[in-house]
Amino acid sequence: MPIMRTALLTVLLAVAGVLGATALAAPAQAAVHRGNSSECRGEGVDPTARIRYASDVVIDAPLRTVWNLQTDVERWPSWQSPVTAGERLDSGPLRKGSRFRWATPAPATPTTPATMLEITSTVRQLQRHDCVVWSGPAIGEGLRIDEGVHLWTFEKVKGGVRVHTEETWTGAQVEADVTAATAALGWGLETWLRDLKTAAEADTCDAPRDTRR
């Protein structure tokens, strides 16, 4: 029904792109691009998911700066306004199997209450300064995404760093309206890329230029 679709879209717009985790490196294959999708050391998004989105941005900043922002989970709230908390659930460098918990609020709609979504993410794969893939559920009162799988790749190009991202969602609630959920996911990923670009380029302006990028 139109009201339910609008409500679902409103909530998802508030939380799109918030599924997360990250991973560690090892000398192996770098990010692999295959047609319209990519992989990180053999891991990618869910090929069977009905809800999926991919996008790219070029960031005028050193690769190290972009990578550090993206993989420092506890710093996310400082440059991503939709993220309100980030907590590591283990210690040491992020690596395959690492887990962390983070949160984002979702506003009330005609069919769902205001809720705080809690996301517990697990690193599935990582290659330092090259790619990362994570997955996890987003759960709140009246709203659930069973699993989001999120892939990022990073590549030095003329003008800075090309960041590519893909994400898929699965779950009965979001799959009830694939069009609305896909639109929400796309909105969230574009916002994430924009915020990452803004933060990385601002950090670069505030620090000595890294000529080694």
CYANA upper distance limits for C-alpha pairs under 8 A (distance plus 0.5 A):
  1 MET  CA      5 ARG  CA      6.67
  2 PRO  CA      6 THR  CA      6.60
  3 ILE  CA      7 ALA  CA      6.60
  3 ILE  CA    110 PRO  CA      8.02
  4 MET  CA      8 LEU  CA      6.56
  4 MET  CA    110 PRO  CA      8.29
  4 MET  CA    111 THR  CA      7.06
  5 ARG  CA      9 LEU  CA      6.65
  5 ARG  CA    177 ASP  CA      7.29
  5 ARG  CA    180 ALA  CA      7.34
  6 THR  CA     10 THR  CA      6.57
  7 ALA  CA     11 VAL  CA      6.80
  7 ALA  CA    109 THR  CA      5.85
  7 ALA  CA    110 PRO  CA      6.69
  7 ALA  CA    111 THR  CA      6.73
  7 ALA  CA    112 THR  CA      7.83
  8 LEU  CA     12 LEU  CA      6.55
  8 LEU  CA    174 VAL  CA      8.34
  8 LEU  CA    180 ALA  CA      7.82
  8 LEU  CA    181 ALA  CA      8.13
  9 LEU  CA     13 LEU  CA      6.42
  9 LEU  CA    180 ALA  CA      5.91
  9 LEU  CA    181 ALA  CA      6.89
  9 LEU  CA    183 ALA  CA      8.34
  9 LEU  CA    184 ALA  CA      6.68
 10 THR  CA     14 ALA  CA      7.14
 10 THR  CA    109 THR  CA      7.67
 11 VAL  CA     15 VAL  CA      7.19
 11 VAL  CA    106 ALA  CA      6.27
 11 VAL  CA    107 PRO  CA      6.88
 11 VAL  CA    108 ALA  CA      7.99
 11 VAL  CA    109 THR  CA      7.60
 12 LEU  CA     16 ALA  CA      5.96
 12 LEU  CA    106 ALA  CA      8.38
 12 LEU  CA    181 ALA  CA      7.23
 12 LEU  CA    184 ALA  CA      5.97
 12 LEU  CA    185 LEU  CA      7.89
 13 LEU  CA    184 ALA  CA      5.26
 13 LEU  CA    185 LEU  CA      7.78
 13 LEU  CA    187 TRP  CA      7.22
 13 LEU  CA    188 GLY  CA      7.09
 14 ALA  CA     82 PRO  CA      7.80
 14 ALA  CA    105 PRO  CA      7.85
 14 ALA  CA    106 ALA  CA      6.04
 14 ALA  CA    107 PRO  CA      7.77
 14 ALA  CA    188 GLY  CA      8.43
 15 VAL  CA     82 PRO  CA      7.76
 15 VAL  CA    104 THR  CA      7.23
 15 VAL  CA    105 PRO  CA      7.87
 15 VAL  CA    106 ALA  CA      6.93
 15 VAL  CA    117 LEU  CA      8.39
 15 VAL  CA    188 GLY  CA      7.63
 16 ALA  CA    184 ALA  CA      6.21
 16 ALA  CA    185 LEU  CA      5.30
 16 ALA  CA    186 GLY  CA      8.05
 16 ALA  CA    187 TRP  CA      7.34
 16 ALA  CA    188 GLY  CA      4.72
 16 ALA  CA    189 LEU  CA      7.50
 17 GLY  CA    167 GLU  CA      8.50
 17 GLY  CA    185 LEU  CA      6.54
 17 GLY  CA    186 GLY  CA      8.45
 17 GLY  CA    187 TRP  CA      8.48
 17 GLY  CA    188 GLY  CA      4.96
 17 GLY  CA    189 LEU  CA      5.62
 17 GLY  CA    192 TRP  CA      7.37
 18 VAL  CA     82 PRO  CA      8.35
 18 VAL  CA     83 VAL  CA      7.84
 18 VAL  CA    104 THR  CA      7.95
 18 VAL  CA    119 ILE  CA      8.27
 18 VAL  CA    188 GLY  CA      8.07
 19 LEU  CA    119 ILE  CA      6.75
 19 LEU  CA    121 SER  CA      7.55
 19 LEU  CA    135 SER  CA      7.44
 19 LEU  CA    136 GLY  CA      6.86
 19 LEU  CA    137 PRO  CA      7.54
 19 LEU  CA    138 ALA  CA      7.08
 19 LEU  CA    148 GLY  CA      6.37
 19 LEU  CA    149 VAL  CA      8.04
 19 LEU  CA    150 HIS  CA      7.76
 20 GLY  CA    119 ILE  CA      7.83
 20 GLY  CA    120 THR  CA      8.14
 20 GLY  CA    121 SER  CA      5.80
 20 GLY  CA    122 THR  CA      8.22
 20 GLY  CA    134 TRP  CA      6.37
 20 GLY  CA    135 SER  CA      6.62
 20 GLY  CA    136 GLY  CA      7.22
 20 GLY  CA    148 GLY  CA      8.35
 20 GLY  CA    149 VAL  CA      8.38
 20 GLY  CA    150 HIS  CA      7.25
 21 ALA  CA     73 VAL  CA      8.33
 21 ALA  CA     98 SER  CA      8.49
 21 ALA  CA     99 ARG  CA      7.33
 21 ALA  CA    100 PHE  CA      7.21
 21 ALA  CA    120 THR  CA      8.46
 21 ALA  CA    121 SER  CA      5.15
 21 ALA  CA    122 THR  CA      5.96
 21 ALA  CA    123 VAL  CA      5.83
 21 ALA  CA    133 VAL  CA      7.81
 21 ALA  CA    134 TRP  CA      5.17
 21 ALA  CA    135 SER  CA      6.93
 21 ALA  CA    136 GLY  CA      8.27
 22 THR  CA     71 THR  CA      6.65
 22 THR  CA     94 LEU  CA      7.05
 22 THR  CA     95 ARG  CA      7.80
 22 THR  CA     96 LYS  CA      8.42
 22 THR  CA     98 SER  CA      7.98
 22 THR  CA    121 SER  CA      8.50
 22 THR  CA    122 THR  CA      7.70
 22 THR  CA    123 VAL  CA      5.32
 22 THR  CA    124 ARG  CA      8.07
 22 THR  CA    125 GLN  CA      8.04
 22 THR  CA    126 LEU  CA      7.46
 22 THR  CA    132 VAL  CA      6.30
 22 THR  CA    133 VAL  CA      6.68
 22 THR  CA    134 TRP  CA      6.02
 23 ALA  CA     71 THR  CA      8.45
 23 ALA  CA     94 LEU  CA      5.61
 23 ALA  CA     95 ARG  CA      4.73
 23 ALA  CA     96 LYS  CA      5.57
 23 ALA  CA     97 GLY  CA      8.00
 23 ALA  CA     98 SER  CA      7.33
 23 ALA  CA    123 VAL  CA      5.36
 23 ALA  CA    124 ARG  CA      7.17
 23 ALA  CA    125 GLN  CA      5.85
 23 ALA  CA    126 LEU  CA      4.73
 23 ALA  CA    127 GLN  CA      7.84
 23 ALA  CA    132 VAL  CA      6.16
 23 ALA  CA    133 VAL  CA      7.39
 23 ALA  CA    134 TRP  CA      7.83
 24 LEU  CA     93 PRO  CA      7.58
 24 LEU  CA     94 LEU  CA      5.68
 24 LEU  CA     95 ARG  CA      4.04
 24 LEU  CA     96 LYS  CA      6.25
 24 LEU  CA    125 GLN  CA      7.35
 24 LEU  CA    126 LEU  CA      4.97
 24 LEU  CA    127 GLN  CA      6.29
 24 LEU  CA    128 ARG  CA      6.51
 24 LEU  CA    132 VAL  CA      8.22
 25 ALA  CA     95 ARG  CA      7.32
 25 ALA  CA    125 GLN  CA      8.48
 25 ALA  CA    126 LEU  CA      5.58
 25 ALA  CA    127 GLN  CA      4.34
 25 ALA  CA    128 ARG  CA      5.01
 26 ALA  CA    126 LEU  CA      8.26
 26 ALA  CA    127 GLN  CA      6.44
 26 ALA  CA    128 ARG  CA      7.79
 27 PRO  CA    127 GLN  CA      7.99
 28 ALA  CA     41 ARG  CA      7.59
 28 ALA  CA    127 GLN  CA      8.26
 29 GLN  CA     40 CYS  CA      8.43
 29 GLN  CA     41 ARG  CA      6.20
 30 ALA  CA     40 CYS  CA      7.11
 30 ALA  CA     41 ARG  CA      6.85
 30 ALA  CA    127 GLN  CA      7.22
 30 ALA  CA    130 ASP  CA      6.81
 30 ALA  CA    131 CYS  CA      7.69
 31 ALA  CA     38 SER  CA      7.37
 31 ALA  CA     39 GLU  CA      6.11
 31 ALA  CA     40 CYS  CA      5.23
 31 ALA  CA     41 ARG  CA      6.97
 31 ALA  CA    127 GLN  CA      8.42
 31 ALA  CA    130 ASP  CA      6.87
 31 ALA  CA    131 CYS  CA      6.28
 31 ALA  CA    153 THR  CA      6.71
 32 VAL  CA     38 SER  CA      5.92
 32 VAL  CA     39 GLU  CA      5.54
 32 VAL  CA     40 CYS  CA      6.95
 32 VAL  CA     41 ARG  CA      8.09
 33 HIS  CA     37 SER  CA      6.56
 33 HIS  CA     38 SER  CA      4.68
 33 HIS  CA     39 GLU  CA      6.89
 34 ARG  CA     38 SER  CA      6.01
 34 ARG  CA     39 GLU  CA      8.26
 37 SER  CA     44 GLY  CA      8.34
 37 SER  CA    166 GLU  CA      8.06
 38 SER  CA     44 GLY  CA      6.80
 38 SER  CA    151 LEU  CA      8.36
 39 GLU  CA     43 GLU  CA      5.64
 39 GLU  CA     44 GLY  CA      5.03
 39 GLU  CA     45 VAL  CA      8.34
 39 GLU  CA    151 LEU  CA      8.05
 40 CYS  CA     44 GLY  CA      6.79
 40 CYS  CA    125 GLN  CA      6.97
 40 CYS  CA    126 LEU  CA      7.10
 40 CYS  CA    127 GLN  CA      7.68
 40 CYS  CA    131 CYS  CA      6.12
 40 CYS  CA    132 VAL  CA      6.67
 40 CYS  CA    133 VAL  CA      7.16
 40 CYS  CA    151 LEU  CA      8.04
 40 CYS  CA    153 THR  CA      8.05
 41 ARG  CA    125 GLN  CA      7.24
 41 ARG  CA    126 LEU  CA      7.77
 41 ARG  CA    127 GLN  CA      7.84
 43 GLU  CA    124 ARG  CA      7.81
 43 GLU  CA    125 GLN  CA      7.09
 43 GLU  CA    133 VAL  CA      7.55
 44 GLY  CA    133 VAL  CA      7.35
 44 GLY  CA    149 VAL  CA      8.33
 44 GLY  CA    150 HIS  CA      8.41
 44 GLY  CA    151 LEU  CA      6.83
 45 VAL  CA    133 VAL  CA      8.48
 45 VAL  CA    149 VAL  CA      5.83
 45 VAL  CA    150 HIS  CA      6.80
 45 VAL  CA    151 LEU  CA      6.95
 45 VAL  CA    166 GLU  CA      7.50
 45 VAL  CA    167 GLU  CA      6.68
 45 VAL  CA    168 THR  CA      6.54
 46 ASP  CA    149 VAL  CA      7.14
 46 ASP  CA    168 THR  CA      6.61
 49 ALA  CA    168 THR  CA      6.56
 49 ALA  CA    169 TRP  CA      6.88
 49 ALA  CA    170 THR  CA      6.51
 50 ARG  CA    168 THR  CA      8.19
 50 ARG  CA    169 TRP  CA      7.98
 50 ARG  CA    170 THR  CA      7.81
 50 ARG  CA    175 GLU  CA      7.83
 50 ARG  CA    178 VAL  CA      7.42
 51 ILE  CA    168 THR  CA      6.01
 51 ILE  CA    169 TRP  CA      5.81
 51 ILE  CA    170 THR  CA      7.40
 51 ILE  CA    175 GLU  CA      7.84
 51 ILE  CA    178 VAL  CA      6.57
 51 ILE  CA    181 ALA  CA      7.32
 51 ILE  CA    182 THR  CA      5.92
 52 ARG  CA    166 GLU  CA      7.81
 52 ARG  CA    167 GLU  CA      6.13
 52 ARG  CA    168 THR  CA      4.80
 52 ARG  CA    169 TRP  CA      7.05
 52 ARG  CA    182 THR  CA      6.78
 52 ARG  CA    185 LEU  CA      8.01
 53 TYR  CA    166 GLU  CA      6.19
 53 TYR  CA    167 GLU  CA      6.16
 53 TYR  CA    168 THR  CA      7.24
 53 TYR  CA    182 THR  CA      7.36
 53 TYR  CA    185 LEU  CA      7.24
 53 TYR  CA    186 GLY  CA      6.27
 54 ALA  CA    164 HIS  CA      7.94
 54 ALA  CA    165 THR  CA      6.06
 54 ALA  CA    166 GLU  CA      4.70
 54 ALA  CA    167 GLU  CA      7.11
 54 ALA  CA    186 GLY  CA      8.09
 54 ALA  CA    189 LEU  CA      8.45
 55 SER  CA    164 HIS  CA      6.41
 55 SER  CA    165 THR  CA      6.05
 55 SER  CA    166 GLU  CA      7.16
 55 SER  CA    189 LEU  CA      8.00
 55 SER  CA    190 GLU  CA      7.72
 56 ASP  CA    162 ARG  CA      7.38
 56 ASP  CA    163 VAL  CA      6.01
 56 ASP  CA    164 HIS  CA      4.89
 56 ASP  CA    165 THR  CA      6.81
 56 ASP  CA    193 LEU  CA      8.15
 57 VAL  CA    162 ARG  CA      6.26
 57 VAL  CA    163 VAL  CA      5.87
 57 VAL  CA    164 HIS  CA      7.24
 57 VAL  CA    193 LEU  CA      7.18
 57 VAL  CA    197 LYS  CA      8.30
 58 VAL  CA    159 GLY  CA      7.77
 58 VAL  CA    160 GLY  CA      6.85
 58 VAL  CA    161 VAL  CA      5.90
 58 VAL  CA    162 ARG  CA      4.85
 58 VAL  CA    163 VAL  CA      6.65
 58 VAL  CA    197 LYS  CA      8.31
 59 ILE  CA     66 VAL  CA      8.48
 59 ILE  CA    159 GLY  CA      7.92
 59 ILE  CA    160 GLY  CA      5.90
 59 ILE  CA    161 VAL  CA      5.65
 59 ILE  CA    162 ARG  CA      6.91
 59 ILE  CA    163 VAL  CA      7.91
 59 ILE  CA    197 LYS  CA      5.88
 59 ILE  CA    200 ALA  CA      7.91
 59 ILE  CA    201 GLU  CA      7.49
 60 ASP  CA    159 GLY  CA      6.27
 60 ASP  CA    160 GLY  CA      4.83
 60 ASP  CA    161 VAL  CA      7.02
 60 ASP  CA    197 LYS  CA      8.27
 60 ASP  CA    200 ALA  CA      8.38
 60 ASP  CA    201 GLU  CA      6.54
 61 ALA  CA     65 THR  CA      7.12
 61 ALA  CA     66 VAL  CA      7.32
 61 ALA  CA    160 GLY  CA      6.02
 61 ALA  CA    161 VAL  CA      7.28
 61 ALA  CA    200 ALA  CA      6.58
 61 ALA  CA    201 GLU  CA      5.97
 61 ALA  CA    204 THR  CA      6.40
 62 PRO  CA     66 VAL  CA      7.06
 62 PRO  CA    160 GLY  CA      7.07
 62 PRO  CA    161 VAL  CA      7.60
 62 PRO  CA    204 THR  CA      8.01
 62 PRO  CA    210 ASP  CA      6.85
 62 PRO  CA    213 ARG  CA      5.69
 63 LEU  CA     67 TRP  CA      6.51
 63 LEU  CA    129 HIS  CA      7.39
 63 LEU  CA    154 PHE  CA      8.12
 63 LEU  CA    155 GLU  CA      8.39
 63 LEU  CA    156 LYS  CA      7.41
 63 LEU  CA    160 GLY  CA      8.03
 63 LEU  CA    161 VAL  CA      6.56
 63 LEU  CA    213 ARG  CA      6.71
 64 ARG  CA     68 ASN  CA      6.49
 64 ARG  CA    129 HIS  CA      7.39
 64 ARG  CA    213 ARG  CA      8.31
 65 THR  CA     69 LEU  CA      6.79
 65 THR  CA    200 ALA  CA      6.66
 65 THR  CA    203 ASP  CA      8.03
 65 THR  CA    204 THR  CA      8.03
 66 VAL  CA     70 GLN  CA      6.80
 66 VAL  CA    161 VAL  CA      8.43
 66 VAL  CA    196 LEU  CA      7.94
 66 VAL  CA    200 ALA  CA      6.11
 67 TRP  CA     71 THR  CA      6.60
 67 TRP  CA    129 HIS  CA      6.43
 67 TRP  CA    154 PHE  CA      8.40
 68 ASN  CA     72 ASP  CA      6.33
 69 LEU  CA     75 ARG  CA      7.84
 69 LEU  CA     76 TRP  CA      8.00
 69 LEU  CA    196 LEU  CA      8.01
 69 LEU  CA    199 ALA  CA      8.47
 69 LEU  CA    200 ALA  CA      7.65
 70 GLN  CA     76 TRP  CA      8.16
 70 GLN  CA    196 LEU  CA      7.95
 71 THR  CA     94 LEU  CA      8.36
 72 ASP  CA     76 TRP  CA      7.34
 73 VAL  CA     86 GLY  CA      6.43
 73 VAL  CA     87 GLU  CA      7.85
 73 VAL  CA     88 ARG  CA      8.07
 74 GLU  CA     85 ALA  CA      7.82
 74 GLU  CA     86 GLY  CA      5.20
 74 GLU  CA     87 GLU  CA      6.49
 74 GLU  CA     88 ARG  CA      7.81
 75 ARG  CA     79 TRP  CA      7.94
 75 ARG  CA     86 GLY  CA      7.98
 76 TRP  CA     80 GLN  CA      6.14
 76 TRP  CA     83 VAL  CA      7.11
 76 TRP  CA     85 ALA  CA      8.37
 76 TRP  CA     86 GLY  CA      7.56
 77 PRO  CA     81 SER  CA      6.60
 77 PRO  CA     82 PRO  CA      8.01
 77 PRO  CA     83 VAL  CA      5.48
 77 PRO  CA     84 THR  CA      5.93
 77 PRO  CA     85 ALA  CA      6.66
 77 PRO  CA     86 GLY  CA      7.77
 79 TRP  CA    195 ASP  CA      7.14
 79 TRP  CA    196 LEU  CA      8.02
 79 TRP  CA    199 ALA  CA      6.78
 80 GLN  CA    192 TRP  CA      7.73
 80 GLN  CA    195 ASP  CA      6.78
 80 GLN  CA    196 LEU  CA      8.44
 82 PRO  CA    104 THR  CA      6.41
 82 PRO  CA    105 PRO  CA      7.96
 83 VAL  CA    102 TRP  CA      7.93
 83 VAL  CA    103 ALA  CA      6.61
 83 VAL  CA    104 THR  CA      5.50
 84 THR  CA    102 TRP  CA      7.95
 84 THR  CA    103 ALA  CA      6.16
 84 THR  CA    104 THR  CA      5.85
 84 THR  CA    105 PRO  CA      8.09
 85 ALA  CA    102 TRP  CA      5.63
 85 ALA  CA    103 ALA  CA      5.74
 85 ALA  CA    104 THR  CA      7.75
 86 GLY  CA    100 PHE  CA      7.76
 86 GLY  CA    101 ARG  CA      6.43
 86 GLY  CA    102 TRP  CA      4.74
 86 GLY  CA    103 ALA  CA      7.32
 87 GLU  CA    100 PHE  CA      6.08
 87 GLU  CA    101 ARG  CA      5.70
 87 GLU  CA    102 TRP  CA      6.56
 88 ARG  CA     99 ARG  CA      7.08
 88 ARG  CA    100 PHE  CA      4.86
 88 ARG  CA    101 ARG  CA      6.96
 89 LEU  CA     98 SER  CA      8.06
 89 LEU  CA     99 ARG  CA      5.93
 89 LEU  CA    100 PHE  CA      5.28
 89 LEU  CA    101 ARG  CA      7.40
 90 ASP  CA     98 SER  CA      7.03
 90 ASP  CA     99 ARG  CA      7.02
 90 ASP  CA    100 PHE  CA      7.88
 94 LEU  CA     98 SER  CA      6.35
 94 LEU  CA    123 VAL  CA      8.44
 95 ARG  CA    123 VAL  CA      7.22
 95 ARG  CA    125 GLN  CA      7.97
 95 ARG  CA    126 LEU  CA      7.29
 96 LYS  CA    122 THR  CA      8.47
 96 LYS  CA    123 VAL  CA      5.60
 96 LYS  CA    124 ARG  CA      5.99
 96 LYS  CA    125 GLN  CA      5.75
 96 LYS  CA    126 LEU  CA      7.09
 97 GLY  CA    122 THR  CA      6.44
 97 GLY  CA    123 VAL  CA      5.56
 97 GLY  CA    124 ARG  CA      6.77
 98 SER  CA    122 THR  CA      6.28
 98 SER  CA    123 VAL  CA      5.82
 99 ARG  CA    120 THR  CA      7.47
 99 ARG  CA    121 SER  CA      5.98
 99 ARG  CA    122 THR  CA      5.04
 99 ARG  CA    123 VAL  CA      6.86
100 PHE  CA    120 THR  CA      6.27
100 PHE  CA    121 SER  CA      6.03
100 PHE  CA    122 THR  CA      7.43
101 ARG  CA    118 GLU  CA      7.56
101 ARG  CA    119 ILE  CA      6.11
101 ARG  CA    120 THR  CA      4.93
101 ARG  CA    121 SER  CA      6.82
102 TRP  CA    118 GLU  CA      6.46
102 TRP  CA    119 ILE  CA      5.85
102 TRP  CA    120 THR  CA      7.12
103 ALA  CA    116 MET  CA      7.24
103 ALA  CA    117 LEU  CA      6.07
103 ALA  CA    118 GLU  CA      5.13
103 ALA  CA    119 ILE  CA      6.53
104 THR  CA    116 MET  CA      6.34
104 THR  CA    117 LEU  CA      5.88
104 THR  CA    118 GLU  CA      7.35
105 PRO  CA    114 ALA  CA      8.13
105 PRO  CA    115 THR  CA      6.47
105 PRO  CA    116 MET  CA      4.82
105 PRO  CA    117 LEU  CA      6.38
106 ALA  CA    114 ALA  CA      6.21
106 ALA  CA    115 THR  CA      5.78
106 ALA  CA    116 MET  CA      6.43
106 ALA  CA    117 LEU  CA      7.33
107 PRO  CA    113 PRO  CA      7.61
107 PRO  CA    114 ALA  CA      4.92
107 PRO  CA    115 THR  CA      7.02
108 ALA  CA    112 THR  CA      6.26
108 ALA  CA    113 PRO  CA      4.95
108 ALA  CA    114 ALA  CA      4.30
108 ALA  CA    115 THR  CA      7.73
109 THR  CA    113 PRO  CA      6.78
109 THR  CA    114 ALA  CA      7.80
112 THR  CA    142 GLY  CA      6.11
112 THR  CA    143 LEU  CA      7.83
113 PRO  CA    141 GLU  CA      7.58
113 PRO  CA    142 GLY  CA      6.99
114 ALA  CA    141 GLU  CA      8.41
115 THR  CA    140 GLY  CA      6.25
115 THR  CA    141 GLU  CA      6.16
115 THR  CA    142 GLY  CA      8.12
116 MET  CA    140 GLY  CA      6.15
116 MET  CA    141 GLU  CA      7.99
117 LEU  CA    138 ALA  CA      6.46
117 LEU  CA    139 ILE  CA      5.70
117 LEU  CA    140 GLY  CA      4.92
117 LEU  CA    141 GLU  CA      8.30
117 LEU  CA    143 LEU  CA      8.42
118 GLU  CA    138 ALA  CA      6.14
118 GLU  CA    139 ILE  CA      5.91
118 GLU  CA    140 GLY  CA      6.89
119 ILE  CA    136 GLY  CA      7.10
119 ILE  CA    137 PRO  CA      6.28
119 ILE  CA    138 ALA  CA      5.05
119 ILE  CA    139 ILE  CA      7.05
120 THR  CA    136 GLY  CA      6.14
120 THR  CA    137 PRO  CA      6.91
120 THR  CA    138 ALA  CA      7.78
121 SER  CA    134 TRP  CA      7.02
121 SER  CA    135 SER  CA      5.98
121 SER  CA    136 GLY  CA      4.99
121 SER  CA    137 PRO  CA      7.80
122 THR  CA    134 TRP  CA      6.15
122 THR  CA    135 SER  CA      6.08
122 THR  CA    136 GLY  CA      6.73
123 VAL  CA    132 VAL  CA      8.38
123 VAL  CA    133 VAL  CA      6.92
123 VAL  CA    134 TRP  CA      5.04
123 VAL  CA    135 SER  CA      7.26
124 ARG  CA    132 VAL  CA      8.35
124 ARG  CA    133 VAL  CA      6.15
124 ARG  CA    134 TRP  CA      5.63
124 ARG  CA    135 SER  CA      7.51
125 GLN  CA    132 VAL  CA      6.22
125 GLN  CA    133 VAL  CA      5.85
125 GLN  CA    134 TRP  CA      7.52
126 LEU  CA    130 ASP  CA      8.30
126 LEU  CA    131 CYS  CA      6.14
126 LEU  CA    132 VAL  CA      4.74
126 LEU  CA    133 VAL  CA      6.93
127 GLN  CA    131 CYS  CA      5.66
127 GLN  CA    132 VAL  CA      6.83
128 ARG  CA    132 VAL  CA      8.47
129 HIS  CA    154 PHE  CA      7.16
130 ASP  CA    153 THR  CA      6.21
130 ASP  CA    154 PHE  CA      5.44
130 ASP  CA    155 GLU  CA      7.16
131 CYS  CA    151 LEU  CA      8.00
131 CYS  CA    152 TRP  CA      5.98
131 CYS  CA    153 THR  CA      4.70
131 CYS  CA    154 PHE  CA      6.48
132 VAL  CA    151 LEU  CA      6.40
132 VAL  CA    152 TRP  CA      5.84
132 VAL  CA    153 THR  CA      7.11
133 VAL  CA    149 VAL  CA      7.69
133 VAL  CA    150 HIS  CA      6.04
133 VAL  CA    151 LEU  CA      4.79
133 VAL  CA    152 TRP  CA      6.78
134 TRP  CA    149 VAL  CA      6.33
134 TRP  CA    150 HIS  CA      5.93
134 TRP  CA    151 LEU  CA      7.18
135 SER  CA    147 GLU  CA      7.10
135 SER  CA    148 GLY  CA      5.92
135 SER  CA    149 VAL  CA      4.84
135 SER  CA    150 HIS  CA      6.69
136 GLY  CA    146 ASP  CA      8.14
136 GLY  CA    147 GLU  CA      5.69
136 GLY  CA    148 GLY  CA      6.11
136 GLY  CA    149 VAL  CA      7.40
137 PRO  CA    144 ARG  CA      7.97
137 PRO  CA    145 ILE  CA      6.15
137 PRO  CA    146 ASP  CA      5.41
137 PRO  CA    147 GLU  CA      4.98
137 PRO  CA    148 GLY  CA      6.69
138 ALA  CA    144 ARG  CA      6.21
138 ALA  CA    145 ILE  CA      5.61
138 ALA  CA    146 ASP  CA      7.22
138 ALA  CA    147 GLU  CA      7.75
138 ALA  CA    148 GLY  CA      8.38
139 ILE  CA    143 LEU  CA      6.74
139 ILE  CA    144 ARG  CA      5.15
139 ILE  CA    145 ILE  CA      7.05
139 ILE  CA    146 ASP  CA      8.40
140 GLY  CA    144 ARG  CA      6.65
143 LEU  CA    173 GLN  CA      8.06
144 ARG  CA    171 GLY  CA      8.02
144 ARG  CA    173 GLN  CA      7.29
144 ARG  CA    174 VAL  CA      8.36
145 ILE  CA    169 TRP  CA      7.40
145 ILE  CA    170 THR  CA      7.01
145 ILE  CA    171 GLY  CA      5.99
145 ILE  CA    173 GLN  CA      7.64
145 ILE  CA    174 VAL  CA      7.11
146 ASP  CA    169 TRP  CA      8.04
146 ASP  CA    170 THR  CA      6.26
146 ASP  CA    171 GLY  CA      5.21
146 ASP  CA    172 ALA  CA      8.41
147 GLU  CA    169 TRP  CA      6.31
147 GLU  CA    170 THR  CA      5.92
147 GLU  CA    171 GLY  CA      7.33
148 GLY  CA    167 GLU  CA      7.29
148 GLY  CA    168 THR  CA      6.05
148 GLY  CA    169 TRP  CA      5.04
148 GLY  CA    170 THR  CA      7.10
149 VAL  CA    167 GLU  CA      5.99
149 VAL  CA    168 THR  CA      5.86
149 VAL  CA    169 TRP  CA      7.24
150 HIS  CA    165 THR  CA      7.81
150 HIS  CA    166 GLU  CA      6.35
150 HIS  CA    167 GLU  CA      4.85
150 HIS  CA    168 THR  CA      7.22
151 LEU  CA    165 THR  CA      6.06
151 LEU  CA    166 GLU  CA      5.69
151 LEU  CA    167 GLU  CA      6.73
152 TRP  CA    163 VAL  CA      7.51
152 TRP  CA    164 HIS  CA      6.15
152 TRP  CA    165 THR  CA      5.01
152 TRP  CA    166 GLU  CA      7.18
153 THR  CA    163 VAL  CA      6.29
153 THR  CA    164 HIS  CA      5.66
153 THR  CA    165 THR  CA      7.03
154 PHE  CA    161 VAL  CA      6.98
154 PHE  CA    162 ARG  CA      6.29
154 PHE  CA    163 VAL  CA      5.30
154 PHE  CA    164 HIS  CA      7.09
155 GLU  CA    161 VAL  CA      5.95
155 GLU  CA    162 ARG  CA      5.61
155 GLU  CA    163 VAL  CA      7.12
156 LYS  CA    160 GLY  CA      6.52
156 LYS  CA    161 VAL  CA      5.02
156 LYS  CA    162 ARG  CA      6.73
156 LYS  CA    213 ARG  CA      8.10
157 VAL  CA    161 VAL  CA      6.01
157 VAL  CA    162 ARG  CA      6.74
160 GLY  CA    213 ARG  CA      8.47
165 THR  CA    189 LEU  CA      8.19
167 GLU  CA    185 LEU  CA      8.40
169 TRP  CA    174 VAL  CA      8.17
170 THR  CA    174 VAL  CA      7.51
170 THR  CA    175 GLU  CA      7.27
171 GLY  CA    175 GLU  CA      6.45
172 ALA  CA    176 ALA  CA      6.64
173 GLN  CA    177 ASP  CA      8.39
174 VAL  CA    178 VAL  CA      7.14
174 VAL  CA    181 ALA  CA      6.35
175 GLU  CA    181 ALA  CA      7.83
177 ASP  CA    181 ALA  CA      6.67
178 VAL  CA    182 THR  CA      6.39
179 THR  CA    183 ALA  CA      6.71
180 ALA  CA    184 ALA  CA      6.70
181 ALA  CA    185 LEU  CA      6.60
182 THR  CA    186 GLY  CA      6.59
183 ALA  CA    187 TRP  CA      6.69
184 ALA  CA    188 GLY  CA      6.72
185 LEU  CA    189 LEU  CA      6.74
186 GLY  CA    190 GLU  CA      6.62
187 TRP  CA    191 THR  CA      6.67
188 GLY  CA    192 TRP  CA      6.67
189 LEU  CA    193 LEU  CA      6.67
190 GLU  CA    194 ARG  CA      6.63
191 THR  CA    195 ASP  CA      6.61
192 TRP  CA    196 LEU  CA      6.56
193 LEU  CA    197 LYS  CA      6.59
194 ARG  CA    198 THR  CA      6.68
195 ASP  CA    199 ALA  CA      6.55
196 LEU  CA    200 ALA  CA      6.47
197 LYS  CA    201 GLU  CA      6.49
198 THR  CA    202 ALA  CA      6.55
199 ALA  CA    203 ASP  CA      6.65
200 ALA  CA    204 THR  CA      6.74
201 GLU  CA    205 CYS  CA      6.79
202 ALA  CA    206 ASP  CA      6.87
203 ASP  CA    207 ALA  CA      6.76
204 THR  CA    208 PRO  CA      7.68
204 THR  CA    209 ARG  CA      7.16
205 CYS  CA    209 ARG  CA      8.31
